[in-house]
Amino acid sequence: MEKRFIPVNLFDTGTMEQWLSEMAAEGFVLDSFSGRKAVFRDEYC
């Protein structure tokens, strides 16, 4: 698991989707988020 600060506006769905796609390309899948922090699972493990 890895925690990261969300660098985009949560209500800007297009930008949020793009950021999550970039994270997925790196092998991270969103597990949960709270406030401005996101928790990702590493799919390569």
Secondary structure, DSSP 8 states (H G I E B T S, - for coil): -EEEE--S-TT-HHHHHHHHHHHHHTTEEEEEEETTEEEEEETT-
